[in-house]
Every structure is written in C-alpha cells, then in structure tokens.
C-alpha cells in the first residue's frame, strides 16, 4: 500500500515539477541532504557527525541563497511565514501535545519533559532548555531570508552578497564574545547569512567561475574537513574561513552526485524526497520522540535497517499529510491524485 502511494506521489511531484519548472538536480540535492540529516542524528556511528556537519546544514542555506530573487516586502513576509514558520509551529504543536499526553497524563512524574518541549517552542536550538529539535532550521531560514531581503532593498548584485556575508560573520563573532541567545533561532538565522550570501554570489557568477575552482574546493573539503567544525544551530564555528570554503566543496560534491543520480531510476526517489524535504524534516522531528527502542533494534538488526525504518516512518507521515486538509494547508500540498 505504501509503495503504491509513494509511486503516485512521485508521479504527481514529477508532473508538478514540469508546471513549476523546478530544478530536478537541486531537488535531488535536497533529497540526499534530508536523508543524510536523518543519518546525522545517529550518534552511534563514529566520525559520521563530524563528516556530515562539515557541509550539510550550510548546503541548505547555500541552495536557498542561490535562488533568492527579490527584496523583502509585505507579500514576501506573508509567503515565507506560511511556508516556514507555520510548519514549525504545527510540528512543535504536535510534539508538545504528544509529550503532554505521554509525560504529564500517563507518566506524571516526568513533567520536566513537557517543560523542556514548551521552552523549545521559543528556543528550538536548545541553547536555553538543552532540548533542540531538528526543525530549528525553519525559523532560522525565515530570519536569514528576511535579513538578506532587507539588504537586497538597499544594494544590488555583488554588494548585497558582500554586505550580507559581513553581517553573517559579525553575528558569528558576536555570539563568540557575547554568549547570549535570541528566541526563535534568530541568532542561527543571522549567522547563516554568511552561507546564504555565498549561494547568491555563486548564482551571479556561475558562468564565470571555472570548473577547476569548484573541483579544488571539493578536494579541500575531502582533505581538510577534520580541521574545522560547523555548529550552525548554536552559531559556533572553529576555523571559520576554512569552514566556509570547504562547506562549498561539500555542497558541490552533492551537486555532482545529484547530476549522476538524475540519470538513474533511483534519482526519482531522491527527487521526491527533495520536493517534500520540508515535510520530511517535520516528520523526522516527530519520529525522534516516538517510543521506539532504536538502540535495541540496532543490536537486533543493523544500523542501516533502523535508518530505513526511520525513513519509512517519514514517508508515511508525508503521505498522510496529503489526506488531511489541515496538513495540505500547512505544507501547501495539493490533493494526491487517485
């Protein structure tokens, strides 16, 4: 049943791509990225988090910056709020309701979990309540787009990217010397301007940048990823110049991989995951709190079997979103054809 629904969804998303002129390679990049994000949250794989964090979250901001086209205005604020902030609160509402039922009414001695989830509504990066949720990315991206859009109104082309990059670095350094946290992932979003602006800059000069430059960045990333760290969620960076350059190399690597995948049948699956990456991010944020003994399942089966299980849960959540009017509204979905 799930297989049939998934095939219908893949066909529908492919048809929508033709109408909306979506870039299939970019969608595959997002699909690969969201699956790697699920893998990233497996803390039991040695060195995996270090490797993936070296480019994964910067990649999403680079891609978003690449497609930035207009300054901030009332209409764009409304559009971005519905697209990013509304799904954030919808997902957090599900998590808060779930934790309230489980930890307050069923296990009344664990009210602390409910309080932690309530605080995560305002500080999703976990900097205040030590309870981070993967969906912190959505409000962070909202603030990042708003910040870049404001700069876009004042400057044009390369000056926008330079000024936005400067502000991104400024917020990163500010967080280092003045350790405070703003609500709703504002600090993470403003710090991400450093990567968002580079995505916009790459789009401006994509035809003038030699391929050898990108290949050099890929090589630098492969060799040097151990010597820097990126903590976008908490705006903490080690060796920032190296982190910025090498994260571009990691992103380019996924781009080249996606160009290979698009020629294969499996590319359609990754493309579907990319088109629905926002919903899958919400689903992943929810399934992490489900009472599933993942550690025991890993011992009984294998790590990859558990990863497949988590991905299937996210797919089921996504397919269910097509069935309810409220989720279709929140995630801007059309009814699935039958």
Secondary structure as GFF3:
##gff-version 3
##sequence-region A 1 338
A	DSSP	alpha_helix	2	20	.	.	.	ID=ss1
A	DSSP	alpha_helix	24	40	.	.	.	ID=ss2
A	DSSP	alpha_helix	48	53	.	.	.	ID=ss3
A	DSSP	alpha_helix	56	66	.	.	.	ID=ss4
A	DSSP	alpha_helix	74	80	.	.	.	ID=ss5
A	DSSP	pi_helix	81	85	.	.	.	ID=ss6
A	DSSP	alpha_helix	86	99	.	.	.	ID=ss7
A	DSSP	pi_helix	100	106	.	.	.	ID=ss8
A	DSSP	three_ten_helix	108	110	.	.	.	ID=ss9
A	DSSP	alpha_helix	111	120	.	.	.	ID=ss10
A	DSSP	alpha_helix	136	154	.	.	.	ID=ss11
A	DSSP	alpha_helix	158	177	.	.	.	ID=ss12
A	DSSP	three_ten_helix	183	185	.	.	.	ID=ss13
A	DSSP	alpha_helix	186	191	.	.	.	ID=ss14
A	DSSP	alpha_helix	193	204	.	.	.	ID=ss15
A	DSSP	alpha_helix	211	224	.	.	.	ID=ss16
A	DSSP	three_ten_helix	225	227	.	.	.	ID=ss17
A	DSSP	beta_strand	229	231	.	.	.	ID=ss18
A	DSSP	three_ten_helix	232	234	.	.	.	ID=ss19
A	DSSP	beta_strand	236	238	.	.	.	ID=ss20
A	DSSP	alpha_helix	240	261	.	.	.	ID=ss21
A	DSSP	alpha_helix	266	275	.	.	.	ID=ss22
A	DSSP	alpha_helix	277	287	.	.	.	ID=ss23
A	DSSP	alpha_helix	294	300	.	.	.	ID=ss24
A	DSSP	alpha_helix	303	321	.	.	.	ID=ss25
A	DSSP	alpha_helix	325	330	.	.	.	ID=ss26
###
